[in-house]
Amino acid sequence: MTTPPIPLRSRLSGERAVTDWRSLCPHQDRQALYLVSDDLDLLDAAEAVATDDTARVSEWLVRGLLSRPREDRVAAWTDDPDTTFEFLIVQPYVLAVEIGVAGNAGAD
């Protein structure tokens, strides 16, 4: 008996992880890192990229909801590499949301 495939959204949800800036640097260096705005759900973005939904992805890029990291942010994260991110890998890209500084995430 064959096990049914796991739906894409469920699979992506299970693959979410948290890391610091140091781990994302290689992806930034190869121009594969994209930031997801707080106004866009990471799973929605990952699902659209994974299914080649170019209309939605293009709209998010134009609106700035999905973007390459700005140089000033990269410099700040390099200065404070403990900044943490929730991320998903959608080959060949890495989509990430900044969530804070390790040990301080959720602090007021």
C-alpha positions as CSV (number, residue, x, y, z in Angstrom):
1,M,0.0,0.0,0.0
2,T,1.4,3.4,-1.0
3,T,1.4,6.3,1.4
4,P,-0.4,9.4,-0.1
5,P,1.8,12.4,-0.8
6,I,1.9,15.1,1.9
7,P,0.2,18.3,0.6
8,L,2.7,21.0,-0.3
9,R,1.5,23.5,2.4
10,S,1.7,20.9,5.1
11,R,5.2,19.8,4.0
12,L,6.4,23.4,3.9
13,S,4.9,24.1,7.3
14,G,6.9,21.1,8.7
15,E,10.1,22.4,7.2
16,R,10.0,25.9,8.8
17,A,13.1,26.5,11.0
18,V,14.8,29.2,12.9
19,T,18.4,30.3,12.4
20,D,20.7,33.2,12.9
21,W,22.3,35.6,10.4
22,R,25.5,33.6,10.2
23,S,23.6,30.6,8.6
24,L,21.9,32.8,6.1
25,C,25.1,34.6,4.9
26,P,26.0,32.0,2.3
27,H,22.5,32.3,0.8
28,Q,22.8,36.1,0.7
29,D,26.3,35.8,-0.9
30,R,24.8,33.7,-3.7
31,Q,21.9,36.1,-4.2
32,A,19.3,33.5,-3.2
33,L,18.0,35.1,0.0
34,Y,14.6,36.9,0.0
35,L,13.0,38.6,2.9
36,V,9.3,38.2,3.5
37,S,7.5,41.2,5.0
38,D,5.6,41.0,8.3
39,D,2.6,41.7,6.1
40,L,3.0,38.5,4.1
41,D,2.8,35.0,5.5
42,L,6.0,33.0,5.1
43,L,4.0,29.9,4.1
44,D,2.0,31.8,1.5
45,A,5.2,33.1,0.0
46,A,6.9,29.8,0.0
47,E,3.9,28.0,-1.5
48,A,3.7,30.6,-4.3
49,V,7.4,30.3,-5.1
50,A,7.2,26.5,-5.0
51,T,4.3,26.4,-7.4
52,D,5.7,29.1,-9.8
53,D,2.8,31.4,-9.1
54,T,4.5,34.3,-11.0
55,A,1.5,36.6,-10.8
56,R,1.4,36.6,-6.9
57,V,5.2,36.6,-6.6
58,S,5.6,39.5,-9.0
59,E,2.9,41.5,-7.2
60,W,4.7,40.9,-3.8
61,L,8.0,42.0,-5.3
62,V,6.5,45.2,-6.7
63,R,4.8,46.0,-3.4
64,G,7.9,45.2,-1.4
65,L,6.4,42.3,0.5
66,L,9.0,40.0,-0.9
67,S,12.5,41.6,-1.4
68,R,16.2,41.1,-1.5
69,P,17.8,42.3,1.7
70,R,18.9,46.0,1.6
71,E,22.6,46.7,2.1
72,D,22.0,48.6,5.3
73,R,20.1,45.6,6.8
74,V,22.9,43.2,5.7
75,A,25.5,45.5,7.4
76,A,23.4,45.6,10.6
77,W,23.0,41.8,10.7
78,T,26.7,41.4,10.0
79,D,27.4,43.6,13.0
80,D,24.8,41.7,15.1
81,P,25.0,38.1,13.7
82,D,22.8,36.8,16.5
83,T,19.7,38.3,14.8
84,T,17.3,35.4,14.3
85,F,15.1,34.5,11.3
86,E,12.4,32.0,10.6
87,F,13.1,30.6,7.2
88,L,12.1,28.1,4.5
89,I,14.1,26.7,1.7
90,V,12.3,26.6,-1.7
91,Q,15.1,25.6,-4.1
92,P,17.0,27.6,-5.2
93,Y,15.8,30.3,-2.9
94,V,15.7,30.8,0.9
95,L,12.8,32.9,2.2
96,A,13.2,34.4,5.6
97,V,11.4,36.6,8.1
98,E,13.4,38.5,10.7
99,I,12.1,37.6,14.2
100,G,14.7,39.2,16.5
101,V,17.9,38.7,18.4
102,A,18.7,35.3,19.9
103,G,17.6,35.3,23.5
104,N,15.6,38.5,23.0
105,A,12.9,37.3,20.5
106,G,9.5,38.5,21.8
107,A,11.0,40.8,24.4
108,D,9.4,44.1,24.9
